[in-house]
């Protein structure tokens, strides 16, 4: 039971960390290029 909770916790933490990295890369890409910001404004 405890080992399962540990595995689940590790899985969730690694997944959240992965999402944060993807978000930072996406934000840096949007901020660096004006075309992407224009596209997001038009789409939003």
The first five atom37 places (N, CA, C, CB, O) and aatype in JSON, in Angstrom:
{
  "aatype": [20, 20, 20, 20, 20, 20, 20, 20, 20, 20, 20, 20, 20, 20, 20, 20, 20, 20, 20, 20, 20, 20, 20, 20, 20, 20, 20, 20, 20, 20, 20, 20, 20, 20, 20, 20, 20, 20, 20, 20, 20, 20, 20, 20],
  "atom_mask": [
    [1, 1, 1, 1, 1],
    [1, 1, 1, 1, 1],
    [1, 1, 1, 1, 1],
    [1, 1, 1, 1, 1],
    [1, 1, 1, 1, 1],
    [1, 1, 1, 1, 1],
    [1, 1, 1, 1, 1],
    [1, 1, 1, 1, 1],
    [1, 1, 1, 1, 1],
    [1, 1, 1, 1, 1],
    [1, 1, 1, 1, 1],
    [1, 1, 1, 1, 1],
    [1, 1, 1, 1, 1],
    [1, 1, 1, 1, 1],
    [1, 1, 1, 1, 1],
    [1, 1, 1, 1, 1],
    [1, 1, 1, 1, 1],
    [1, 1, 1, 1, 1],
    [1, 1, 1, 1, 1],
    [1, 1, 1, 1, 1],
    [1, 1, 1, 1, 1],
    [1, 1, 1, 1, 1],
    [1, 1, 1, 1, 1],
    [1, 1, 1, 1, 1],
    [1, 1, 1, 1, 1],
    [1, 1, 1, 1, 1],
    [1, 1, 1, 1, 1],
    [1, 1, 1, 1, 1],
    [1, 1, 1, 1, 1],
    [1, 1, 1, 1, 1],
    [1, 1, 1, 1, 1],
    [1, 1, 1, 1, 1],
    [1, 1, 1, 1, 1],
    [1, 1, 1, 1, 1],
    [1, 1, 1, 1, 1],
    [1, 1, 1, 1, 1],
    [1, 1, 1, 1, 1],
    [1, 1, 1, 1, 1],
    [1, 1, 1, 1, 1],
    [1, 1, 1, 1, 1],
    [1, 1, 1, 1, 1],
    [1, 1, 1, 1, 1],
    [1, 1, 1, 1, 1],
    [1, 1, 1, 1, 1]
  ],
  "atom_positions": [
    [[0.85, -1.2, 0.0], [0.0, 0.0, 0.0], [0.88, 1.26, 0.0], [-0.96, 0.0, 1.24], [0.68, 2.17, -0.8]],
    [[1.86, 1.28, 0.9], [2.75, 2.45, 1.0], [3.58, 2.58, -0.27], [3.67, 2.34, 2.24], [3.81, 3.69, -0.75]],
    [[4.05, 1.45, -0.8], [4.86, 1.5, -2.02], [4.03, 2.01, -3.19], [5.45, 0.11, -2.34], [4.54, 2.73, -4.04]],
    [[2.77, 1.64, -3.23], [1.88, 2.11, -4.3], [1.68, 3.62, -4.2], [0.52, 1.39, -4.24], [1.7, 4.32, -5.21]],
    [[1.49, 4.11, -2.97], [1.32, 5.55, -2.77], [2.59, 6.29, -3.17], [0.96, 5.85, -1.31], [2.52, 7.36, -3.77]],
    [[3.75, 5.72, -2.84], [5.02, 6.33, -3.22], [5.14, 6.4, -4.73], [6.21, 5.55, -2.63], [5.53, 7.44, -5.28]],
    [[4.8, 5.31, -5.42], [4.88, 5.28, -6.88], [3.93, 6.29, -7.5], [4.57, 3.87, -7.41], [4.28, 6.99, -8.45]],
    [[2.72, 6.38, -6.95], [1.72, 7.32, -7.45], [2.2, 8.75, -7.25], [0.37, 7.1, -6.74], [2.07, 9.58, -8.14]],
    [[2.76, 9.04, -6.07], [3.26, 10.38, -5.76], [4.39, 10.75, -6.71], [3.75, 10.46, -4.3], [4.43, 11.86, -7.23]],
    [[5.32, 9.82, -6.93], [6.45, 10.07, -7.83], [5.96, 10.31, -9.25], [7.43, 8.89, -7.8], [6.48, 11.17, -9.96]],
    [[4.94, 9.54, -9.67], [4.39, 9.68, -11.02], [3.75, 11.05, -11.18], [3.35, 8.57, -11.3], [3.98, 11.72, -12.19]],
    [[2.96, 11.47, -10.21], [2.28, 12.77, -10.27], [3.29, 13.92, -10.28], [1.31, 12.94, -9.1], [3.17, 14.86, -11.06]],
    [[4.3, 13.83, -9.41], [5.31, 14.89, -9.33], [6.08, 15.0, -10.63], [6.28, 14.62, -8.17], [6.3, 16.11, -11.13]],
    [[6.49, 13.87, -11.2], [7.24, 13.89, -12.46], [6.36, 14.43, -13.59], [7.76, 12.48, -12.81], [6.85, 15.15, -14.46]],
    [[5.07, 14.09, -13.58], [4.15, 14.56, -14.61], [3.97, 16.07, -14.53], [2.79, 13.86, -14.48], [3.99, 16.76, -15.54]],
    [[3.8, 16.58, -13.3], [3.65, 18.03, -13.1], [4.92, 18.76, -13.52], [3.31, 18.34, -11.63], [4.86, 19.81, -14.15]],
    [[6.08, 18.19, -13.16], [7.36, 18.78, -13.54], [7.5, 18.84, -15.05], [8.53, 17.98, -12.93], [7.97, 19.83, -15.6]],
    [[7.06, 17.76, -15.73], [7.09, 17.71, -17.19], [6.19, 18.78, -17.79], [6.65, 16.32, -17.69], [6.57, 19.45, -18.75]],
    [[5.0, 18.95, -17.23], [4.07, 19.97, -17.72], [4.65, 21.37, -17.53], [2.72, 19.86, -17.0], [4.48, 22.23, -18.4]],
    [[5.31, 21.61, -16.41], [5.91, 22.92, -16.15], [7.0, 23.22, -17.18], [6.51, 22.99, -14.72], [7.09, 24.34, -17.68]],
    [[7.82, 22.21, -17.5], [8.88, 22.4, -18.5], [8.26, 22.71, -19.85], [9.79, 21.14, -18.59], [8.71, 23.63, -20.54]],
    [[7.24, 21.96, -20.25], [6.57, 22.19, -21.53], [5.97, 23.6, -21.56], [5.46, 21.14, -21.78], [6.06, 24.29, -22.57]],
    [[5.37, 24.01, -20.45], [4.77, 25.35, -20.38], [5.81, 26.44, -20.52], [4.02, 25.52, -19.08], [5.59, 27.43, -21.21]],
    [[6.96, 26.27, -19.86], [8.03, 27.27, -19.95], [8.56, 27.35, -21.37], [9.17, 26.93, -18.97], [8.79, 28.45, -21.88]],
    [[8.76, 26.2, -22.02], [9.25, 26.19, -23.41], [8.23, 26.87, -24.31], [9.52, 24.73, -23.89], [8.6, 27.66, -25.18]],
    [[6.96, 26.57, -24.12], [5.91, 27.18, -24.93], [5.85, 28.68, -24.73], [4.56, 26.57, -24.6], [5.72, 29.44, -25.7]],
    [[5.95, 29.13, -23.48], [5.92, 30.56, -23.2], [7.11, 31.27, -23.82], [5.89, 30.81, -21.69], [6.95, 32.35, -24.4]],
    [[8.29, 30.69, -23.71], [9.49, 31.31, -24.28], [9.37, 31.39, -25.79], [10.76, 30.52, -23.88], [9.8, 32.37, -26.4]],
    [[8.78, 30.36, -26.41], [8.61, 30.36, -27.87], [7.62, 31.45, -28.28], [8.11, 28.98, -28.36], [7.86, 32.16, -29.26]],
    [[6.53, 31.59, -27.53], [5.52, 32.61, -27.85], [6.1, 34.01, -27.66], [4.25, 32.42, -26.98], [5.87, 34.9, -28.48]],
    [[6.84, 34.21, -26.57], [7.39, 35.52, -26.27], [8.46, 35.93, -27.28], [7.98, 35.54, -24.87], [8.57, 37.11, -27.62]],
    [[9.25, 34.96, -27.77], [10.37, 35.29, -28.66], [9.88, 35.65, -30.06], [11.34, 34.11, -28.74], [10.46, 36.51, -30.71]],
    [[8.81, 35.0, -30.54], [8.36, 35.26, -31.9], [7.05, 36.05, -31.91], [8.17, 33.93, -32.66], [6.1, 35.67, -31.22]],
    [[6.99, 37.13, -32.67], [5.8, 37.97, -32.74], [4.67, 37.3, -33.48], [6.13, 39.29, -33.39], [3.5, 37.53, -33.19]],
    [[5.02, 36.45, -34.46], [3.99, 35.76, -35.24], [3.1, 34.91, -34.33], [4.63, 34.87, -36.32], [1.88, 34.92, -34.47]],
    [[3.71, 34.17, -33.41], [2.94, 33.3, -32.53], [2.0, 34.11, -31.64], [3.88, 32.46, -31.66], [0.87, 33.7, -31.41]],
    [[2.47, 35.26, -31.15], [1.62, 36.09, -30.29], [0.43, 36.62, -31.09], [2.42, 37.27, -29.69], [-0.69, 36.7, -30.57]],
    [[0.68, 36.97, -32.36], [-0.42, 37.44, -33.21], [-1.42, 36.32, -33.46], [0.12, 37.97, -34.56], [-2.63, 36.54, -33.43]],
    [[-0.92, 35.12, -33.7], [-1.8, 33.97, -33.93], [-2.66, 33.69, -32.7], [-0.99, 32.73, -34.31], [-3.86, 33.46, -32.82]],
    [[-2.03, 33.7, -31.54], [-2.79, 33.41, -30.31], [-3.83, 34.5, -30.06], [-1.83, 33.29, -29.1], [-4.93, 34.2, -29.59]],
    [[-3.51, 35.75, -30.36], [-4.48, 36.83, -30.19], [-5.65, 36.66, -31.14], [-3.8, 38.21, -30.41], [-6.81, 36.86, -30.76]],
    [[-5.36, 36.27, -32.4], [-6.41, 36.09, -33.39], [-7.29, 34.89, -33.0], [-5.81, 35.88, -34.8], [-8.51, 34.94, -33.14]],
    [[-6.64, 33.82, -32.52], [-7.39, 32.62, -32.16], [-8.19, 32.86, -30.89], [-6.44, 31.42, -31.98], [-9.33, 32.4, -30.76]],
    [[-7.59, 33.58, -29.94], [-8.26, 33.8, -28.66], [-9.39, 34.79, -28.79], [-7.27, 34.3, -27.62], [-10.07, 35.1, -27.81]]
  ]
}
